[in-house]
Amino acid sequence: MVKLTEKQRRFADEYIKSGNATQSAVKAGYSERYANTNASKLLQNTTIKSYIDGVLEEMASKRIMQASEAMELLTTIARGEMEETMYIGTSDGVITIEDKKPDINQRTNALKEILKRYPIDREGKERLLQAQADKATAEAALAKNKADKLTQSGKVNELLQSLLDVKSGGDGSG
């Protein structure tokens, strides 16, 4: 730890609060005359400067979230462990929903943010792309299957039939 006199420590602490060297010197107990001419020299003192830098760095580390803390927070969201209280305004007043867990979109977004920080190798990227292609193919097949079933069972409603007629050049009257 940096060794300062009590007066130097008071000056440094006051300077951290106010950012004004002259006022800080006076509050620390230096005479106004000395403060007016030598306050900037106090800031150039390597011992005082080192103390101020150390305190400011410590303050910043307490206020600023570190990467590990951010990852922990994202992980609790992605796992659905975090809960929040929601307030919904209605005509009858405010409804409070306590212990609401993250919905699927919030959890997915947290997972995406986590995965951005973990590079995947070329093989992993290829597997991911193949899985996405397989998913798209399966969704297209399902949509086609549903459309075929609706058409074959005669459940195509009148509006859809009218649209089909118009598209094929009919007048839509049936």
Salt bridges, closest charged atoms under 4 A:
GLU14 OE2 - LYS17 NZ 3.67
ASP53 OD2 - LYS49 NZ 3.43
GLU58 OE2 - LYS62 NZ 3.33
GLU83 OE2 - LYS101 NZ 3.09
GLU113 OE2 - LYS116 NZ 2.85
GLU113 OE1 - ARG117 NH1 3.41
GLU123 OE2 - ARG127 NH1 3.04
GLU126 OE2 - ARG122 NE 3.69
ASP148 OD2 - LYS144 NZ 2.94
